[in-house]
Amino acid sequence: MPTFVEKIFDAPEGAIVFKRPDLILTHDNTASIRKTFEKMGGSEVNDPDRLVVVLDHNAPPTTSGLANTYQSIRDFVKQQGIQKFHDSGSGICHQLMANYSRPGMVIVGSDSHTCTAGAFNSLAAGIDRTEAAGLWLRGETWFRVPETIKITLTGRLKQGVYAKDLSLWIIGILGSAGANYMSIEYHGEGVESLSVSDRMTLANLASEMGAKNAVFPADHVLNEFLGEDIPGIWADEDAQYKRKIEVDLHEVYPLVAAPHHVDNVKALAEVAGTDIHQALIGTCTNGRIEDLREAAAIIAGKSVKPGVQLLVIPASRDIYLQAIEEGLVTQFLEAGANVLSSSCGPCLGTGQGIPADNYRVISSANRNFLGRMGNKNAEIYLASPAAVALSAVHGKIMDPRNLKGAERFPFGQAQSNSFTIENGEQRRHKGVWNYVDSNNLNTDQMFAGNLTYKVQSSEPKEIIPHLFEGFDPQFAKEAQSGDIIMGGENFGCGSSREHPSVGLAYIGVKAVIVKSVNRIFYRSAINQGLPVLVHPDAANIYKEGDEVQVNFSDGTIQVGKHEFQFEALPDKLMAILEKRGLVNWIRSL
């Protein structure tokens, strides 16, 4: 009676297992990973046939520094004999994984949206750069077998409703931490009505639910896409689940994620008519040929409203060529859109298309955190490609259905306000940083995405001046060795960038105590030798000015007059902490 993940790891939920992934994906961060790999004592990668390297986040490079980084990656790939390499302009890494992902595989990647490959009946999960370097050297890594949520789909989506709407529907029900460290399985006859493109969108957005992965069955839809019949792996009928959710696809209607959080879900009808200044169709979430066809059908014969900028980014070169052959690119250009090279574009705040101050953006991407697209003075709404295209034509958010609706989404998590601290406000007291009220504190706020490739994780001294500057300008100035951070729910959600953990570990932060933690941040912290303790009781009872002490030898947290116990980590993970990170631990073996 095992679930999908229990079968693929051959272990019950909660177990810690070590396994060799079938594929290890890296992208522009390959240059940084190489430095860490060499610090570990590595010179030749373990099994280069398992490595997939894609240049996509800053493609084509916009500075000489990035161009040099790209060239260093090309040199490394050639030196190591890595055959699964895709150069600048080939496409977004998660789209290109469709060339390699197959049922029953275990796939990891140094990007949080590696989970997209779950559409191919694989176990696909994000890791950080340091862990990727360790895999290059040793070939295996640890996994905690997660609990599973079963989502059963029935019926079919109606006209004008898309996989993006379904994804936001589920995020609105679960919240951005509702599936934290869990696996999501999609079941039911409604799955058969979803194309592989639809499934990739749903699997991609599992990251925005906090999930480790999402997975679809290896059914006839997938086999037709792959051109071969591969049995794959699936849960037993009597498998045990942490939670079960049923969704009638016929009941789903167009939705948006309103600023500044992905689970601030609203019916599109609730925000229809809101003026927009920029529109984006693309990214690893919605840059496939089906998405471009939907958008082009809406925009054909029309023009983008003056004063609005529409950006279209095919997810791969092959999709770009297909869009040219089908006349879609011509339709976009004639309408006044900019069709950019296949890359991540402005999604993470790099490349072309950064919004101006006070811009309101509607995007088909996966994140709308404050500052996500490179400007914290802009607002981002997330929606389907069809809604984005129609909104670009009218200059305001529009419903893509023929018969417009008047719905109100009943499940919204209301996370519209991002956590910020006024300049000069003091959050450090007695060596404790008080962020207990910081639910969904994300890695974009901890370290901005547009700095990721300007500041290398191998240079922590360069990270520290920017650490937490997205919400607390005092932190980098005043943080000291031995400090403790008290955090709220879903601490460290967002991307897989390890810069926050690298910086905190380098400063010498003794511990991060939180109500709950995002999965990738937790792994990244362990890999940097930074202890993260999930203890909601300790965090809830903390009051500003309380003294906080942590004793790892006897497993206690002292908050003021209150003492709490915590569970010790497994021996191997404790050894990594004791060696002050994965790099030192591997070098000591």
N, C-alpha and C positions, 0 to 999 in steps of 0.2 A: 504493500500500500504506500510506496514512496511517491513523492512529488517529482517533478522534472529535475530540480536541482539535487534532490537526494539521490536520484538515479545517476546523474552525470558525475557526482562526486563520490558515489557509493558510500554514503555516510548519512547519518540522521541529522536533522536540523540542530544547530547549535554546536556541532562538532567543528574542530579546526583541522583542516586537511592540507597537505602539501601536494601540489600537482604541477605537471609540466603542461602549460598551455599549448594548443596547436598553432596559434598565431599570436604574434606580439606586434601591435601597431604603434608607431610613433610618427610624428609629423615635424613641424618646424622646430619643436623642442628636442629633436634628435641631437643637435649640436650640444645642448646643455647636458643631455643624457650621456653623451660621449665623454664629457669631462668627468662626470661622476663615475662612469664605468672605469676610466683610467685611474681615478683616485682609489677605486676598489682593487686596483692591481690588474685590471683587465687589459688585454692587448688584442685577442681574437675572440669574436663573439661565439657563443655556444649555439651551434646549429643555425647558420644564417638563412637557411631555407624557411625558417619559421618567422623571420622578420619581414614586416611590411613597413616601408618608409614612404611618406607622402609629403611633398612640399605644397602647402595649401593655405595656411593661416594668413600669410603676408604675400601671397602670390598675385602678380609678380612683385618682387621686393621694391619698397618705396624709398629706401635709403641705401647708401653704400655699405653701411654696417650690416644691414639685412642681406644685401647681395653677397657680401663676403661670407656671412653665415651659411647662406644657401650653397655657396661653392664648397665650403668646408664639409657640408653634408654630402654633396656629390662625391667629393674625394674619399670620404669615409666609406660610403656605399660601395664604391669601386674597389677600394682596398680590401674590404671585408667580403667581397663576392656576394653581396645582397642582390638578388635578382628581382624581388618584388618591390621595385622602386618606381615611383611616379613623380616626375619633375613638375616644376611650376607650370600651372595652367592645365594639368591633367584632370584636376578636379578635387573635390573635398574628400578627405580620407574616408569618412563613413559611407559615402556613396560608392567609392572605389572598392570598399570591402565586399560589395556584392560580387566582385570577381573571384573572391576567395572563400567567403563564408559558406559553410555547408552544414547540414544537419548533424547534430551530435558533437560538434566541435566545442572546445573551450577557447575563448578568445579574450585577450586583455589588450588594453591600449592606454596610452598616456593622455587620455582625453575623456572627460566624463560622458560624452555621447557615444562612446564605443558600444553602449547598449543597443544602438541601432541595429546591429547585426543579429539581434535576437529574432528579427523577422525571418531569419533563415534557419530557425530551430537550433540555434547555437546558444551556449551560455556565454554571453558577451558582457564584460564589465570594465569600467574604468579603473585605472591605477594612477600613481603619480610617477614623476620622472625618476626618482631615486629607485623605486621598485622596478621600473623598466630597466634601469642599468643593472640591477641585481639579476634580473632575468637574462639579460644578455650574457652575463658572466656564468651564472649557475644553472639557468634553464628551468628553475621551478620557483614557485612562490606559494604563500599560504592563503587559504580561503576559509572564511567562516561560512558554514552551510546555513543559508538564511531560512527564515520562515517564509511561507508563500501565501499570496493573495490570489484567489481564483476569481477571474472576471468572466462571466458568462454573457455572451452577446446573442441577441435574438433579433429577427427582422432585418430590415435594410434601411440605409440612410435615405432620406427624402431628397428631392431635387433641391439644389442650392445648399446642401449640408455635406460636409466633408470630414475626412479623417482628422483634420486639425480640430474641428469642432468636437468630435468624439473625444479626442485627447483632452481638450480643455474641460469637457464635461466630467471626465473621470478625475482630473486634477481638482476640479471644483468640489467634488464629493470627498476625495481623500485629503486634500490639502498638500502643501509642498513637502510635508514631513510624514504624511499619512502612510507611506510605504517604506519608511526609513529602514535601510538594511534588509529589505525584503525582496523576494522574487515575485514577479507578476506573471501569471499564466493566463492566456486568453483562450477561452473555450466557447462552445456553442455553435449552432448552425449559422449565426450571424457572421462568424469568422469567414465562412466560405464566400461571402459577398464582398470581402475586402481584398483588394489587389495586394501584391507584394509591396508596391509603393505606399499604399495605405498602412500596411503593417510596419513599414520602416518608420513612418511618421509616428505611429503609436509607440513603437519600441524606443525611438529616439527620445520621446518625452517622458519615458519612465524615469529618467534622471531628475526631472522637475517634480516628481512625486517622492523623491528621496530613495528610490528603489536601487537595488544592486543591479537588477536586470529585468527585462521583460522578454517573454518568449511566446512564439506561435508554433502550432503543430506543423509537422512535415506532411502536409496534405497535398491533394491534387493541384491546388493553385500554385503552391511552391514548386512542385515537381515540373509543372508546365513551364514555369519561369526558368528553372534551372536546365530544362531539357533532358532531365534524367530522373529516374525513380530512386530516391534515397530514403530508406525507412525512417531514419532519425530516432529520437528518444522522446517519450512522452510519459506523463504521469499515469499511474494506475487509476482505475475508476473509483476505487475506494480510498484514494489519497486523502490525507488529513491537512486541512488548511487553517491558517490563522484567521482568515476572514474571507467571506464570499460576497460578491457583488453581482447583481444582474442588471444589465442595461438593454432596454428595448431600443434598437437603433432608430426605429420609426419615431420615437419620442424626442430624439435629439434635434436641436435647432442651432442656428448660427450663434457663436459665442465669441467673446474677446477676453483676453487677459488685460485688465486695465493697469495703468501705472500704480505702483512700481514693483509689483510682484506677480509671479505667474499664477498664483492661486487667488488673485483678486479677480475672479471670474464673474463676468456679467453676460446676460443675454445681449447680443449685438443690438437688439431693439432698444435696450436701455441707454445706449450711447450713440445711437444713430443720429446723424446730423452734426456730430462733433467735428469741427474744422481740423484738417490735417495739412501738413506742409511737405511731408516726405513719405514715400511708400517704398517698401522693399519686398521683392518676391525672390526667394532663393534660400540659401543656407542648407545645412544637412537635414533640416526638418522638412522643407518644402521646396526643393529646387529640381525635382524630377520632371520628366517629360510630361507626365500626367498633370502636374501642377502648372506647367507652362501652357499646356493646351487649354486648361480651364481659364487661366488668366487671359490668354490671347482671344479666346472666344468672346469674352466680355468686352475686351478693349477694341476688337476689330471694327474699323470704320469710325472710331471715336478718337478723341485727343485728350491727353493729360491736361488737366486744368492749368492754365497759366498761374505761375507761382508755386506749383507743386512739382517736386522732383520724384520721378519714378525710376527706381533701380531694379534691373532684372539680372539675376546671376544664375545661369544654369549650373547644376551641381557637378557636372563633369564635362570634359571635352566631347565625349561621345553624345551626351545629351544636347550639348550646344550644336553639334553637327546635325543631329536629328531635327532640332528646332529650326535650323536653317533650311534643311530639305523640305520640311513641312510648311515653310513660309511664316513660321511664328516670329522669328527674329525680325523679319520685314514688318510684320504687323506692329510689333513693339516699337521699332524705330520710327515708323510712320506716325505712330501715336504720340511720339515725343519722349519715349523712354530712353534711358541709358542702359545698354546691355554690356555688362562687365565681364571680364575674364572669369573662368570657373575657379572660384576660391571662396574662402569664408567671408571676404569682403568686409563690410562695416559691422558685422554681427558682434564682434568682441571689441570694437573700438579701434581697429587697425585698418589699413588699406583705404580705398576710396569710399566716400559716402558718409563721412562723419556729419551728423546733424548740427545745425547752428543753435545758438542759445534760443530758448523759448520755442523751438520746433516741437511739433507734435508729430510723431512717426507712427504709421501703421505698418506692421512687419509680419512676415510669415515665419520668423525665426522662433527660437525656443526660450529666450530669456528677455525680460524687460526690466531688470534691476536698474536702479538709479545709476546713471553713468555707464551703463552696459555698452552703449554704442560709441563711447568715447567722449560724451559730453553730459555731465551731471545736471546741466541746465535744460535738458530736453526730456520729453515724455515719450514712452513707447507703449503702443497697444499691439497685442499679438492677435492675429486672425488668420483665416484661410487665404490662400492665394487669390481665390475668386473675390473675396471681400476686399482684399488689398487693391486689386486691379480696379474694381468698381469705385472704390473710395478715391483712387488717384484721378479718375476721370471727373468726379464730381467735387473733389477738394474737401470732402467730408466723409465720415464713416457711413457706409451704405450697406444695406442688406442685399445679398446676391440672389435671393429668391424672387421668383416672379410675383408671388403674393407675399407682401411684406408682413412681418409679424409684430406682435406687441407683448412678447413674453418678458418675464422677469425670472432670472435664474435663482432657484430656491436654495442652492447649496453653498453659495459663495463664502470663502474663508475670510474675506475682508482684511487682506493684508496690504492695503493701499499705501500705508505710511512706512517709509524706510527709517531705520534707526539712525539718528544723527545727534551729535553733541555740539553745542555751541562752542565756538572758539573761546578758550579761557575757563570753561566749566571743568572742574576737577573731579575726575572719576577714580583717582588713586588715593586710597586711605590705608595707612598701616601696611603698605606693600601689597594691597589687594585692589585690582581693577574691577569696578562694579559695572558689569554689563548684563545683570540678571534680567533686565527689562528688554533685552535685545533679541526677541524672537526672529528667526530667519536671518541672522546676521550672515551675509554671504561673502564669498571670496572676492567678488568684485569690489566690495567695500573695504575688505582687508588689504587688497593689493590690486590696483586697477589693471584691467586686461590690456590696455594700451601700453603698459609698462613691461608686460611679460617678456617681450623680446628685445627690450632695451636694457633690462637688468637681468643678468643671468643668475639662476638659482645657485650656481657654484660660487657666487660672490655675495655672501650674506651681508657684508658691510654696505653694499649698494642697495640692498633690499630695505634695511632698517629705516632709513629716512622717509620711506614711503609707506611704512607698515601702519595699517589701520587709518590712514589719512582720509579715507572715504567716509569715516564717521566720527573719529576722535583725533583732532589735530594735535592733542597734547601727548598722545601715547608714545610716539617715536622720540619725543624730546625727553620724557621722564621715566620710561620703563627701565627697570634695573634687574640684575641677576637676583634670583630668589623670589621675584614677584609671583603672585597667583592671580589668575583671571577667573572671575565668576561669570558664567554666561547663561543664556536662556535656552529656549527650545530651538532645535534644528541648527545648532551652531556650526558654521562653516559650510552651509549649503552652497550650491552653485558649481563652478567649474572644478577641474581636478588640479589646478595649479597649486604647486607645493610651496610657493614663495612665503605665504603666511607662516606655515610650520617651520620653514627654514629660518626665517627671521626670529620667531619666538624662541626656538631652540638655541640659536646663536646668542641671543640676549641672555639666556639662562633662566627663562621662566620656569618655575619649579613645577607647576601643574596648571591645567585648565580644568575647572570643575563646572559642569553644565547640566541642565535639565535633560537635554538630549543632544546628539551630535550627528552631523551628516556623515554617511559612511566613508566617503573618499577622504574627507578631512581627518577622520579618525585614523585611517590607514596611513595617511601622509604624516600625521603627528608621530605615530609609532616609529615610522621609518626614519624620522629625524631625531628620535630620542626625546620627544616631548610627551610627557604623560597627560592623557586626557581621561578624566574620571567622570562617568555619567552617574550623577547622584542628585535626582530632583529634590529630595528632602533637604539635602545640605544647601542646595542653591536657593530653594524657596525660603528657608529660614534665615538666610544671610540678610543682615541689615547694614547699611553703610556705616563704617566705623568699627565693625566687628573684626576681631583678630581671627585669622584663619591659619591653621597649621595642618600639614599633611605628613603622615608617617607611613612610608611605604613598607617598612619592615613588619609592622603589626596591622596594616590595612585600616588605618583610622583617619578620619577627617574631623578636626576640631573647629567648630564655628561658634565663636563666643563661648558660651557655657555648654554648648551642645556637642556631643560626640556621635559620629556615625561610622559604621563599618562599610568597607567596600571589598568586592571580590578581587582576588589577585589575578593578574593576567597569566596565560599559559607560559610555561618555562621559557620556550623559545622567544616569545615576544618580550618577556622580562629581560632576557639576555640582550636583546637589541637595545632596550632602554638603558640597561646598565653600561653598555658600550657606547652610549650616547649616539645611537643611530645605526642604520643598516650598513652604511659605508664602513664604519669602524668594526662592526660585528663581522662582516664578510672578510675584511682584511685580517681579522684575528683568527680565522679558521685555519 
